[in-house]
Every structure is written in structure tokens, then in C-alpha cells.
Amino acid sequence: MHRLRSLVPSANYLFVFEAAARRQSFTAAAEELNISQPAVSKTIRLLEDATGLKLFRREHARLELTAEGRRLYKETQEAFDHLHMVISALRQKHSKDIVRVSFSASFVQLWLLPRLNDFKAQYPDVALRIEESGRDDQDLMEEDIDLSARLGTGKWPGVHAWHFATEEVGPVCSPAYLKEHGPIHLPVELVNHALLHCEERHRSRMGWREWLERNDVPVTRLTQGFVFTDALSTIEAAVLGQGVALGWKHLVHDHIRAGRLVCPIRLNYRSGQSIHIVMPAQRPPKRGAELFRDWLLEQDADALIAT
């Protein structure tokens, strides 16, 4: 028996203490741990009795750590972080380099899948688990994701980020749509066309109103004949000739090159933001994740969309 058990009879005491100290609330800790608030209070009392330490005090209806509580919280958190890192590293070794990656459905379907054979040809021993996500705010550590992509400045806590592609957005439609409805010469003419809208539930992206305003077209009202909740459906609707969509250049490049889509006007908006490849900073990366990241960056999406 480890000598720590003579001071802390149950390791669960420490998990409950860490949650209560981090959340500074027995109620919040109970919700996180899916137990009752009285159970948290009882566990903390048992820990204090076992160690002979006063860990919390209430000040004006607020829960605060004592000096001993702050010291124990710091050491407990560091010990938990270290154990998490060790176990994660061992699991990664045992998993034979299965790499979990998460991207939007549009990125997977429009950009990644057409190029994936090249990665597999170079690295046949790397197994990829490709997950589609509708959110930008994934907790990579919590959800055990090795690599993902985010739009923004590249400055996020808890992740390493690498520039992948500059955000550049412009109108796209099928040649058949343009043949049926006539040419489009100016941005202001777009308001009289069937605009395909995308309003994702958990992801903030540029829409038609913002794009038009950025190109000096005052907008009072826009008809919303088609509204999709993911960008992939919007692009596919444009390919089928159902209207004009906003296309992120790195995503619609292959459709344009194949002639399935055209740019009715040569006008794109650069937001100043970029798509970044991101990896969690709190754990050592898997070899396969590093190989996949390097392969993604080697594709040079900015040079591709400039052609």
C-alpha cells in the first residue's frame, strides 16, 4: 500500500477537491462530477479530517481556499496534469499512431478528400480517424483531438497554430446559372439574384450581407430563398445551378478548376483572418499527427488559390 493512502484514504477525495478548488464552488463541482452538492461537501470534510488541514473557508457567501488549500490545489493539479500526460503518451504508443483529426464537413469533402490519396501514399502506416465538426470552439484536449483547423488570428490559449490559408471569399455559381440569368458585372447586381445563404449554428462565418457591405453595396433587405446550415450544402447547391453562393477560395478551387463553378465577378474579400492548423499544446504530439500537419502545410493552399 502506498504511504499516501494513510493520509488520503480514497483518491476520489483528491478529484473532488481539485474540482471544487478550480471551480471555487461546491455546487459547480457537483454539476461537473455529476454528484450531489452534499456529497461534495461531505467528501471535502472527510479529506480535511484525514489530513488535519482546513482547506476552504467561506467569506461573504464566497468559497475561498486557505493557504494550505492553495498549496494542495497547486500540487494536486500538477500531479494530475503529469499523470494525464504520461497516460496519454502510453495510449498513443499503444494505439499504433491512430491520429484523430476534426474539420468542418466542407473542408473534408471539398479540400481534404480529393488530396487524401497523396498522404496515404507517402505515409501508409499512419491511420487517420477523420471527424466532422460544426464548431470552432472544440476543446482538443477534452475531446482527445490530435489536430484540427480554426479561423482567426492564430492566437488561442492551449493550442499551437500554423497558418494554412488566407481567408478569401467571393461569389461562385454554375456556368448553367450564369447562362440562364445573364452576366453579373457589379456587386450591386447580386442583390437581384438567387443568393444561397449559409447560417451555421455553432460557427461564425461571413454571410452575404457582410460581404456586400464590405464591397460598398448598402443592404437594407435580402431575400432568403435558400438558407443552409452548413457551407458544404451551399456550395453543392451552387454547383447544381440553384443560385450564387459565397465561396471560400481554398474550398471551391477544385470546382472552379473543373469548370463546375465559375466566379461571376472577379472580386474577392480578404478578411484579414486565416485558417490555421491547430494542435493541443498540453501534450506531446503523435508522430502521425506531426506528419499529417506537415503534409497539410506543404500543400501551400495560398499558392493554390492564387492560380
Buried (B, 14 or more C-beta within 10 A) or exposed (E): EEEEEEEBEEEBBBBBBBBBBBBEBBBBBBBBBEBEBEBBBEBBEBBBEBBEBEBBEEEEEEBEBBEBBEEBBEEBEEEEEEEEEEEBEEEBEEBEBBBBBBBBBBBBBBBBEEEBEEBEEEBEEBBBEEBBBEBBEBEBBEBEBBBBBBBBEBEBEEBBBBEBBBBBBBBBBBEEBBEEBEEBEEBBBBBEBBBBBBBBEEBEBBBBBBBBEBBEBEEEEBEEEBEBBBBBBBBBBBBEBBBBBBBBBBBBBBBBEEEBBBBBBEBBBEBEBBBBBBBBBEBEBBBBBBBBBEBBEEBEBBEBBEE
